[in-house]
């Protein structure tokens, strides 16, 4: 197992380098003047005339060969300089650091129903095949998988806020924002629910949870539907295997057969999909955060795209690329822990 992990860790820098090359290739489609924002730390320097900007292009070597520019860009990235984000009015890395807790909070709350509830309902639907719970979960999953995220989010917003005022958009109400951003409230993580608990403020906790309900449901519903269907299919196939029939013939209870023998093997294909899907939830926040005015990385990426803020877009893309590569490594390690055949290979 250790040798397997070491091999995967050795491949990690190679894959990340490949991701950086792809992103850099997209960046090279921009003009040298557009790429200035990736290297100039003072945004006022970009407001000069054409002759001064042309001198800056030459001084920074933005007309050099691609491999020279790639080396220079990677050196900037490794030193934490992703450029100046005009849409966020601050350096890209600072914007990502500031907004990441909001998206991470939303993703973490959405991951629980996606993974655990989806797996649990998929297992139940397989065990009770063609019964009421199977039909209900299948119809719900098909509807969820067919719904575009933006349509489902708008419907949730219309129904639960536009009509009933139960779950408002945004991250916090005005009164809660005043408390959170006051000197008496300590921000430990940037996640409002966690910070509210650490500060012992139950009112802020309740308000933060109230604002999370609709974005979490919207973000989780489509992914949850896929996990449910995949777990159901995998569980049905596993329950038909010979070793399951043997376990039942030995007199083992149905609960032991399902939970101890069938579920672990049925989880093998689900593990890979679920792990990558949780990471992809962070990509899904672009639409969800825009709909619910939830100021996080997704809203930042959407604003950067609308305003053609290339440093912001490239920084967000690079962050997501590295996140997916690392998540894929973690998923492979978990898969190997479930299936010894992977380690042998």
N, C-alpha and C positions, 0 to 999 in steps of 0.2 A: 504493500500500500504506500509506503514511504517513497519507494522508487517511482511509482506511478505519479505521485504528487510532485516529486522533483522534476520529472520529465515535463509535466504540464507547466510548472513554474518557469522552466527554461524556455518554453515556447511562448510564454506570455509577452516578453519584450518584443519578440519578432512580430506577433500579431498586432500589438499596439503600434509598432512602427509602420506596419501595413495600413492601419487605419489612418495614421497621420499623413501618409503619402497620398491616400485618396482625398483627404480633406484639403491638403496642400494643392493637389491637382485642380480641385474646384476653385481654390483661391487664385490660382494662376490665370483663370479665365477673366479675372478682374483686371482693370487697367492699373498701371503702376501708381497713378494718382489715387485710385481708390484704396490701394494697399498701404498708403501712407498711415492711415489710422491704426494699423497694426504695430507700428514702430514708434510713432510720435506720442510721447506721454503727456504733452501739453496740448490740449484741444485748441487753444487759441492759435497755435502755430499753423493749423490747417486753414485759417481764415486769411492767409496772405494771398498775394497776387499770383498770376500764372508763372511769372519768371522765378519768383522765390520758391514756389512749389516744385518747379522743374529742377532747381538747384538741390532741393531736398531729396528728390528722386535719385539724382546722381550721387549725392553724398551717402545715401543709404544703400546704394547698389541695387535698386529695384529694376534695373535693366540688365543685371548680371545673368549668367546662365542659371537654369532652373535648380541644378543641384547645389549651387552656391547659395541661392536664395533659400532653399529648403534647410540647409545647415544653419543659416542665420536665423531663420524663423524658429526652428527647433530650439536653438539656444535661448531665444526670447521666451518661448513657452516654458522651457525647463526652469527659467528664472522667474516664472509667474507673470510674465507680461503677455497678455492675450490681446492687447490693444485697448483703445478707448471706445466705449459704447456711447454713441450720441443719444440713443433712445433712453438709456438709464442715467446719462449724465455723470458717469463715473467709469473707472477701469472695469473691463469685462470680468476679471477674476473677482474683484470686489463685489460686483453685482451678483455673480453666481453664488459667492459665499453668503451674501445677505439674504438672497431669495431661496436658497436651497432648503432651509428648515421648513418653509411653508409647503413646498412640494413634497418633501420627505414625510411630513406629517400626514398629508393627504394620501400619499402612496401607502404608508404603513397601515392606516386605517382601512384602505381599500383592499390591501393584500389579505387580510383575515377572511372576509367573505369569499374572495376569489379562490383561495387555496383550501382552507379548512372546511368551509360550508360546501364548496363545490365538490370536494372529494367525498365528504360525508353523504351528501344527497346522491351523488353518482353511485356510491356503494349501495345505498338503500334502494335506488331505482333498479339496480342489477339483481339484488337479492330478492326483491319483490317484483320481478318482471311481470309485465302485463296486468299489474294490479293498479289501484287508484293512485298511489304515490308515484308509480312509474309513469303513468300517463300525464299527471299534473307536471312533474318535473321535466318531462320531455317537451311538452307544449311550451312551458315557460322558457326552457333553454332555446328552443327554436325561435321563439319570438325575440328573446334577448339577442341572439346571434344575428338576427335579421335587421335589428334596429341600428341605424347609424348613431354614433355617439352624440352628435350635435342635435339630432332630432329628439332623442330620448332626453337629453339634458334640457332642452327648451320646453318639452312637455312637462317635465318635473318642476321646472321653474314656474311655468304657467299655472299648474295645478296647486302646488304646495306653497307658493308665495303670491302669485298673482291673484289667486282666488281665495286662499285661506290665510295668507300671511303667517304661516307656521315656521317656515325655514327660509330666512332671508339670504341673499347673496352676500359676497364679501367674506372676510375672515372674522371680523368682530363688529359688534354694534358700536356706535359712537361713544357711548358711556364707557364701554369696556376698553376701547382703544385709549381713552384718556387715562385709564388706570394702568394699562399695560405699558404705555410709553411715559409714565410718570417716574419720578425719582424714587418713589416708595416701592415700586415693583421691579424686582431683579429678573433680568432675562438670562436664564442659564443656557438654554438650548435654541431659542428662537421658535420653538414649537409651543404655541399658546396653551394647549391642553397640558403639556408636561410642565411648563413654567407655572401655570396656575396651581397645579398640585404642589409643586415645590414651594410656592409662595403661600400656600394655604388659602387661596381665594376661590371658593366654590362657585361664586357668582360668575367670575370670568370663565371658569371651567365649563359651566353650563352653557354660557353664551358661545364659547368656542365650539363646543360639541354641536350646538344647534346650527351653527353655520357650516359644519362639516357634513351634515346628513345628506344633503342633496348632491354635492360633488362626489362624495364617497360612493353613493348608490350609482350615480351616472358612470363613474370611472370603473366600478367593479362589475357592473351588470353584464356587459358583453364578454369580458374575460371569464367571468364566473360561468356563463353559459357554455363556453368552450371546454372548460375544465370538467364540468358536470358530464357533458356528452362523452368526453374522452375517458373519464373514469368509469362511466357506465359500460362503454364498449369493452374496455380492458378487463373490467371485473367479470362481465359475461363470458368472455373468452377464457379467463382463468378458471371460472367455476366449472367449465366443461372439461378441464384437464383430468388425466387419469389419476394423478396423485391426490386430487380433491375427492374423486370417487373412492379411492383407497382409504383416505382419512375418514370419510363418512362410514365406510364399511367396517372400520375398526370400532365404531360406536362413539366417536367423538361428537360432542354437541355441535349444533349448527353455529353457535356463537364462536367456538374455538376454531372451527373450520374456516369461517369467514374472516375473522379478525387475525388469526395467527398464521394461517396457511395461504389463504387466497389474497388477502388485502396487500401483503408485502410484495408479492409478485405483480399484482395488478398496478401497483404504484410505480413500477419501473418506467414505463413510457410517460406516465403523468409527471414524474419528477422533473424530467428535462423541460417539458412544455411549461409547467407551473413556474419553475425557477426563472426561465427567460421571460415569461409573461409578467411576473412581478417587476422585473427590471423594465420591461416595456411599458408598464403603467406610468413610469416617469415620462415616457414620450407621449403617452395619452393625455397628460395634464395640459398640453398645449390647447386642445379644444375645450376641455372641461374647465380649466381656470379662466379661459376667455369668456365662456358662457356665464359663469357664476362670479365674475369679477374677483377671483381669488388670486391675490397678488403673489405669485411664485415664479418659478423658473419657466413654466409653460406660458404664462402671460408675458413674461419678459421676451421669450422667443417669438411669440406672435407679434408683439410690438416691434421688435427688431426687424422682423420680416416685412412688416407693413412700411416701416420707415427706411428700408434698405440699409439697415445698420449691419454691414458685413462683419465687422469684428465681433459683434454680439452673436450673430448667427453662427460664425465659425467656432466661437468659444463654446456655445451650447452644443454644437455638433460634436466637437472634440470631447467634451465632457460625457455626452451620452455614448459615444463610441467606446471610450475607455471603460465606462460603467458596464456596458454590455459584454465586453471582453472579460472583465473580472468576474462578472456574474456567471458567464459561461464556464469559467474555470471552477467556480464554486459548485455549480450544478454537476459538472463532470466528476468532481470528487465525491459528491453525495451519491451520484449514480454508481460509482465504483464501490462505495460502502454498502449499497444495497445489493449489487450484483457482483459476486467474486469473479465471474468470467471476464469482466472488463479488466480487472487487475492482472489476470493471467495473460491476457492479450498484450 
